[in-house]
Amino acid sequence: MTNRNAFISVCAVGFFAIFSSTMSKNPVLPLFAKRLGASAVDIGFIASASTVVGIIASLPAGALSDIWGRRRVIVLAGLVFASAPFLYLVVATPWQLAIIRIYHGLATAVFGPVALALIADMFRDRRGETMGWYSSATLAGRALAPVVGGYLLYRLTYHAVFVGCGIAGALALAAAYGLPATTTSTAAPRSRTLTDLLDGIASVIRDRGILLVSAAEAVQYFAFGAVETFLPLYGLTVGLNALQIGTIFGAQILTTTLMKPLMGRASDRYGRRPLIAAGLLVGAAAAACIPFAHSYVALLPIGVVFGFALAIVTASTAALVSELAQAHAYGSALGVMSTIMDTGHASGPIVTGLIVSRWSYGPAFHLVGALMVAASIGVLAFVRGPKQD
């Protein structure tokens, strides 16, 4: 199988996997949790449960793929994507929902860094652009999921949403089995011993640039976690229905999907660091505006701008981390980034939930904006890229 065909296959896995996992949480999860009797704080913890597991699983998954092979690890993730959605059908309490979210989150935690490492294996000169196209495939699923999930919930039931998630997860698993065992790589051969594995992880953890870029990604996903969890609840307070909330998120992710390859190509040409910093500032402005919007017409463009910011930042972070890493440790480096990112993603709903319960939505979203501004300044002040900067 050529690199082109392998790339198409991994994009197919990404599309169905992310469509499935996103439809299980956006906008359904906070609404389902509230129906089960969860408080705002409870909802924050439940929403974070799936990403908390990524803090633990992403690094070993990425490192394992360096010595065990990318396909095997991706197939394991596919098994979770295919089975987890059907467990929601038997949920009766908030704590049961949290446990299933932990299991479901294992799939994304494992799949994300390994898929990016596979692409880093296959491409060097156009890494930002190809990672952008792959991300757009996953984001196409992420964009479609809230609309489909919102529609199924609006017309049918929560169970219909979760059955749809399970069908998509099964398709992701089928596509994963179609991946080649090996690919033609432009990178150095992967590590094959435990010593090489540990050396690769140690070299990644010692690299300040990788850690700082990963921290910037974490702040971006802190904001994303806060918005995807509490914008639906805020929308209810200003009179929006589930379908309207779903279309806001659909528009947000559609914007990210369309812009990601273009931003990846721009980062290949002009440098990763300036785009990361600019994207964080744009996202900060969008988050800070949410409490001032009181209608669907006002919230829709904010969602679009936030989606554009997400495209700008994430089109550059993974590519920059892979460039900073040694060729044999792509999986480890991207696993470290994913672990740090998941820390931010998990913290977003928790911190935001605490602030919403204590004060209101305004201070919560303003804190999100302030953190993104701080991260933008940090990237410009302390990060240096290996090529462009």
Summary of the structure (lengths in Angstrom):
residues: 389
radius of gyration: 19.3
end to end distance: 35.5
largest distance: 57.7
contacts: 1618
relative contact order: 0.17
helix: 85%
strand: 0%
